[in-house]
C-alpha cells in the first residue's frame, strides 16, 4: 500500500498532480485541517439550509441534535475544499461522476475537520484512453477521530499525458 500523506498546512504549493497511472488500490490521502465555528455554521445555514438546528443553538437544543449542528451540506462543502486544496491532488481537478454520502455524527462549532481518503477501485476507460474512473472512500473526521461524514465517490481521473499528447 502506498500512502500519500499531505502536511496539515493550509494549502501546500508543492502538491504534485496525481494521474490515473499514479494511483493504486489502497492509496491513502490525508488533507489539512479546517476549524469550524458558530459563525461559519450559521452563515452557511442562513444562505443554503435555513433550519433552526443549523441557525440557533437554543432552538437546536430542543431537537435530536441537542445543540447547534452544521448542515451536512456545509460539512460536504468543507470536505470538498480540503480535498481540492490539500488532500486529493487529482490532475485537472476532482470531477465527480456519482456519490454515496452519509453523516453518522453532526459537525459542531468546536470541530476541527480533516479528510482521509482511500482509493478503492481503478477502472481505465476502454472507450476514452485518456482517462478512467476511480472510486474513493473518504472519511471526514474531527480532532477526536470521530467520523462526521462518509462518502464514496466515483471520479474521472486523466491519464498522464505522453509527449505527443495522446495519453498513456
C-alpha positions in Angstrom: 0.0 0.0 0.0 1.3 3.4 -1.0 0.5 6.3 1.4 0.4 9.8 0.2 0.2 11.9 3.3 -0.1 15.6 2.9 1.0 18.1 5.5 -1.7 19.8 7.6 -0.5 23.1 6.2 -3.4 25.1 4.7 -2.6 24.8 1.0 0.8 23.3 0.1 2.1 24.6 -3.2 4.3 21.6 -3.7 1.4 19.1 -4.2 2.2 17.2 -7.4 -0.9 16.4 -9.5 -1.9 12.8 -9.4 -2.9 10.9 -12.6 -4.7 7.6 -13.1 -1.3 6.0 -13.8 0.0 7.1 -10.4 -2.8 5.5 -8.4 -3.1 2.1 -6.8 -5.9 0.5 -4.8 -5.2 1.2 -1.2 -3.5 4.6 -1.7 -4.3 6.9 1.2 -4.5 10.7 1.2 -4.9 12.9 4.2 -5.9 16.5 4.0 -5.0 19.6 6.0 -7.4 20.9 8.7 -10.3 23.3 8.8 -11.6 24.7 12.1 -15.3 25.2 12.3 -17.0 27.9 14.4 -20.6 29.1 15.1 -20.4 32.0 12.6 -19.5 29.7 9.7 -22.3 27.3 10.6 -25.0 29.9 10.9 -23.8 31.9 7.8 -23.8 28.8 5.6 -27.2 27.7 7.0 -28.8 31.2 6.5 -27.9 31.1 2.9 -28.2 27.4 2.0 -30.0 25.3 4.7 -32.1 27.6 6.9 -33.3 25.2 9.5 -33.5 26.0 13.2 -30.9 23.4 14.3 -28.4 25.0 11.9 -29.2 28.6 12.8 -29.7 28.9 16.5 -28.1 26.9 19.4 -31.1 27.5 21.7 -33.6 26.2 19.1 -31.3 23.3 18.3 -31.2 22.1 21.9 -34.8 21.1 21.5 -34.0 18.8 18.5 -32.4 15.4 18.2 -29.1 17.3 17.7 -29.2 18.7 21.2 -27.3 21.8 20.1 -26.1 23.7 17.1 -25.1 21.4 14.2 -23.6 22.3 10.8 -25.6 21.4 7.8 -24.5 18.2 6.2 -24.1 20.2 3.0 -21.7 22.5 4.9 -19.6 19.5 6.0 -19.7 18.3 2.4 -18.5 21.7 1.1 -15.7 21.9 3.7 -14.7 18.3 2.7 -14.5 19.3 -0.9 -12.4 22.3 -0.2 -10.0 20.2 2.0 -9.7 17.6 -0.7 -9.1 20.1 -3.5 -6.6 22.3 -1.6 -4.7 19.8 0.5 -5.9 16.3 0.3 -6.6 14.7 -3.1 -4.4 16.4 -5.8 -6.1 14.9 -8.9 -4.7 16.3 -12.1 -7.2 18.6 -13.6 -9.4 18.7 -10.5 -11.9 16.4 -8.8 -14.7 15.7 -11.3 -17.4 13.6 -9.7 -19.5 11.0 -11.6 -21.5 9.8 -8.6 -21.5 9.8 -4.9 -22.9 7.9 -1.8 -23.0 10.2 1.2 -23.9 9.9 4.9 -23.4 11.8 8.1 -23.1 9.5 11.0 -22.5 12.3 13.5 -23.2 16.0 13.5 -20.4 18.6 12.8 -20.2 21.0 15.7 -18.8 24.6 16.0 -15.8 23.2 18.0 -14.8 20.6 15.5 -11.5 20.7 13.5 -12.1 18.7 10.3 -9.7 16.7 8.2 -10.3 14.2 5.5 -8.8 10.7 5.0 -9.4 9.2 1.5 -8.6 5.8 0.2 -8.6 4.6 -3.4 -10.9 1.6 -3.6 -11.1 0.8 -7.3 -9.5 2.0 -10.6 -11.1 1.4 -13.9 -9.2 2.7 -17.0 -11.7 3.6 -19.8 -11.8 1.4 -22.8 -13.6 4.0 -25.0 -11.6 7.0 -23.8 -8.0 6.0 -23.3 -7.0 9.4 -21.9 -8.9 8.8 -18.6 -10.5 6.4 -16.2 -12.8 6.2 -13.2 -11.6 5.9 -9.7 -13.7 5.1 -6.7 -12.6 6.9 -3.5 -13.9 6.4 0.0 -13.4 9.4 2.2 -14.0 10.0 6.0 -14.3 13.5 7.2 -13.1 13.3 10.8 -12.9 15.8 13.7 -10.0 16.3 16.0 -11.0 13.3 18.1 -11.1 11.0 15.1 -14.9 10.8 15.1 -16.3 10.2 11.6 -18.7 13.0 10.8 -19.2 12.3 7.1 -18.6 9.2 4.9 -18.6 9.5 1.1 -17.8 7.0 -1.6 -17.3 9.0 -4.9 -16.6 7.9 -8.4 -14.3 10.5 -10.0 -13.0 11.0 -13.6 -9.2 10.9 -13.5 -7.0 11.7 -16.5 -4.1 9.5 -17.6 -0.6 11.1 -17.6 -0.1 12.8 -20.9 2.7 11.5 -23.1 5.0 13.6 -25.3 2.7 13.5 -28.3 -0.4 14.4 -26.1 -2.2 11.1 -26.9 -2.3 9.8 -23.3 -0.7 6.7 -21.7 
